[in-house]
Amino acid sequence: MIPALAIILVFQLVGEVATRGLGLVLPGPVLGLMLLVLSCALRPALAQMLRPVVAGILGHLSLFFVPAGVGVVAHLGQFRSDGLAVALALTVSTALAIAAGALVFRAVLRWTGGSEE
């Protein structure tokens, strides 16, 4: 378990160093994740080694929302004054994200010759 976690964190570190060193606008963890996915595709043994740890992390993904909840409680006064704007922004952005996902899905179906049913 520890070696698998270390590998995941090393990929995040490599991504962070690369983005800062090269001045990329892409966040370091995103670049690290892309490198990790590429490495797992090239070396399936790496993917098999990481699978149990990644499944455990995904199984407890809700814990990653605890800091966001603490932030909301800590800034409750700000939410009282700007709560309507925040709720509207969240609602509109969620609707736009769902619509964009549906449009991309339909486009991919057309390109691949799949059926919409």
ABEGO torsion letter per residue (X at the ends): XAAAAAAAAAAAAAAAAAAAAAGBABBAAAAAAAAAAAAAAABAAAAAAAAAAAAAAAAAAAAAAAAAAAAAAAAAAAAAAAAAAAAAAAAAAAAAAAAAAAAAAAAAAAAAGBBAX
